[in-house]
């Protein structure tokens, strides 16, 4: 099991073993567990001595962002971007946080990129109370997701600018990827906004006014990203429909060309088939110019049919 702890007091931060942190008091104690559910459950129950409902909340397999007030503490679940080398279909991983006055316990099963920023804030003693630490988590997560959401919008802008029937399949794959990621992000950003707003409104003594303002700011950013993702999802659906229409138009045009070519050669096939019958009485069968004459008639007939279709604008 990978875990660490920090003790922040008097403007200084000390990294120490998690077991020792449990025996430390004063200032801010932050214990972080990065492990699977079974090991985390055992440590939280036996070493930390947390109640069963807290252990279950901190180690739940399926999680969505939420915030619950439990006694004098608060449980918070947030979703953030995971490391690129983490092999998983889901682009967002969860961090589960239990905070009380002077102490924070966080649990992750996958490596969140925001964790490094939070560790840096703690080591520099910029976060020296539970409210500051949670605010660092919320701010780091939303700041990392903001460029990703902007990139999704830019990718969709490129697709809309490059709409071309000859690139339908390539563009459709790109639009589908953007739409899937947007839906995946929005699924968690909307409840994440509600969780941050609920935490900012909790009557916890260890939450300062500036912490509540920062949490409200992070909630507003999450709300803005959720709205932008909804717009991206709708635009992606419209772009997908436009690509489908382009593909259908391309197929219709090609079918029309095939139909016109068939109409040109249909009477020519009839003439050659009629003259090719093995019966007596074929006109001019013994004349040396007969072949050239038939070819001329066919050429004139093909030209006349083509001119007719062009005058009817069938080739547009």
N, C-alpha and C positions, 0 to 999 in steps of 0.2 A: 504494500500500500504506500502511495506517495502522499505525504502530508508535511505541513510546515506550520509554524506559528510565529507571530510577531507580538512584541510588547512595546507599546508606544507610550512614553511618559516623559514629561519635562522637555519636549521638543526633540527627543532622541528615540530611535527605533532599534530594537534588538531582536534578532532572529533567534529562536530557541525551539527545542523539541516540543511537539504538541502535548506530550504527557506533562512536561514541566510547566507549560502555559496554563494547564488546568489548575495548578497550585499557586499561580501568580495572581495578584490583585493590584488594583490601582491602575489608572490610565486606561488605555485601550488594549484589550487582548483579542487578537484575531487568529483563529485556527481554521486552516483550510485543508480539506481532504480531497484528493484526486484519486478516486479508486472505483471499483465496482460496487454494486449494491450490497452484496453479502458482507464484504469486509467493512464497508462503512457502517452497516447496521450493527455489526458486532462492536466496533470501536465506539460508536455513539451511545450504545446501550450500556456497555460494560465499563468503558473508560470515562466517557463524559457524563454518564448517568442520566441521560435525557429520557423523558417519558416516551412511551411507545408511540403515541400519536405524532410526536415530533420526529422520532426516528423514521416513521413511515413517510411523513411529509418530505423529509430531507433525502430520502432514498427511493422515492416513487419512480417507477419505470417510465410511465407515460405522464408527462407533465405539460401544463400550459401556464403561462404567466398568471400569477395571482398574488394576492396579499391577504393575510389573515392576522388579526390581533389575537394573541394568546397570552392572557394574563398581562404582565407588565412588559411583555416582549412582542415581537412581530415576526411572522414568517413571510418571506418574500421569494418568489420564483421568477427569474428573468431569463430571457433567451438572447444569446449573443452569437456572433460569428465564431466558428471553430477554425482551428489551424488547417491550412491547405493540405497538409500531409495526412490529415485524419480521414481515413477511408470510411465514408458514410454517405448515404444518399441525401440525408438531411443536412442542409447547409448551416443550421443553427443548433447550438447546444445549450443546455440549461445550466444555470447556477442557482442552487437553492441556499437561502440564507436564513439563519435564525439569529436575531439580534435582541439583546437586552442591554440594560445600562452597563456600559463598560466592557461588553463582551460580544463578539460576533463569531459564529461558526458557519462556514460556507462549504458546500459540497459540489463537486463536478465529476462527471464520468468521462467527459471529453475535454480536450484542451481548448479553452477559450482564449482568443487572441487578446481580449480586453484585460485578462488577468495580469499581464506584464505591466500595463499602465497603472493598475491598481496597486501592484507591488511597489512600483516606483514611487507612487504617492505616499504609501505607508513608510517606506524606507527613508523618505525625505521628511517624514513627520508632518506632511501637508494634511494627511488624514489622521487625526488623533482622537476621534470618538466614533461610536457606531454610526451616527448620522453622516459624518464625513465619508466613512468607508462605503456605506451603501450608495451615497451620492456619487462617489467615484465609479462604482460599478455601473450605475445607471447612465452616467455621462459617457463613460468609455464605450459602453455597448452602443448607445445611440449615435455617438460620433463615428464609430466604425461602420455602422449600417448606412449612414447617410450617403457616403460616396457610392456604395453599392447600388442604392436606389437610383441615384443620379446616373450611374453607368447604364442601368437598365433602360432609363428614359432615352439616353443617347443612342443605345443600340437600336431601340425602336425607331428613333428619328432617322437613323441611317437606312433602316429597312423601308420606311415610308418614302424616303427620298430616292431610293433605288428600285422602286417597283418596276419590274420588267418580266414579261411573260417568259423570256428565255431563262430566267433565274428563279423560277417559281419554287422549285424543290429546295434550293439552297436557302432562299429567303424564308420559306415556310418553316424549315428546321430552326432557323434563328429566332423567328417570331414565337414559335412554340416554346423554345428554351426560355425566352424572356417572360412569357406568360406563366410558365410553370414556376419559375423562381419568384415572380411577383405574387402569385397566389400563396406560395410557401411562406414568404416573408409576411404578407398581410395577415395570414392566419395567426401569427404570434404577436405582431405589432399592435393590433387593436386591443387585445386583452392586456398587453404590457402597458399600454397607456392607462387603462383603468386601474391596474395594480399600482402604478406609481402615484396616481392621483389619490387612491385610497390610502397609501402609506403616508403621503404628505398631509392627509387630514386626520391621521390617528392621534389621539391625545397622549403621546408618549413623551415623558419628561426628557429622554435622552435625544430627542429630535429638536434641534435648535431652529430658529426662524430662518436662518440662511440655508439650512439643510432643506427645509420645506420649499423654499424658493427654487433651489437647484433641482429638487425632485419635480416640482411643477414645470420647470423649464424642460427637463428631460421628457416629461409626459407630453408637453406641447410638441416637442420635436417628433416623438413617436406618433402622435396624432397626424402631424403634417406628412410624415412618411407613409402612414397608412392611407391617407387620402391620395397621395401621389401614386402609390401602388395600385389603388383602385382605378385611378385614371389610366395607368399603364395597362392594367388588365383589360379595360374596355377598349383602349386603342389597339391592343394586340388582337382582340377579337375582330375589330373592324378591319385591321390590316390583313388578318387571315382570310376574311371574307373577300377582300379586294383581290388577294392573290388567287383565291378560288375562282373568282369571276374572270380574272385574266387568263387563267388556265382553261376555263370553259370557252372563253372567246377564241383562244388560240386553237383549241380543238375544233370549234365550229368553223373557223377559217380554213383549216386544213381539210376538214370534211367537205367544205364547199368546193375547194380546188379539186379534190378527188371526184366529186360529183360532176363538175364541169368537164373534166378530162374524160370521164366515162360517157357523158352526153356527146362529146365530140366524136369519140371512136365508135359509139353504138351504131350509127348509120353506116359508117365505113365497114364495120364488121359484117353488117347485113349485106352490103353490096358484094364484098369479097366472098362471103359464104354463098351467096346466090350464084355468082359466076363460077364458083368452084365445084358445082354439082357435076357428077359424072353422067350427064344425060345429053342426048342429041339436041341440036337446035340452039346452042348458046350463040348469041349474035356475035359476029366478027371473030369467031374462034380461030379462023384460019388467016386473019389479016396480020401482017407484021407490025402494024402500029397499034394493035388492040391493047397491048399491055400498057404502053405509054398513055393511051387514051383513058384507060380505067384509072391509072394513077393521077392523071390530070383532073378527072372528075372528082376523085376522092380529095385531092388537094383543095379544089374550089369549094367543095362541100364543107370540109373542115374549116376553111377560112371563113366561110359564110356563117357557120355556127358560132365560131369564136367571136366574130364581129357582132353578132346578135347579142351574145352574153355581155360583151363589153358595153354595148349601148344600153343594156339594162342595168349596168353597174354591178354586176354579180362579182366582180373581182375586187371591190372595195372592202 
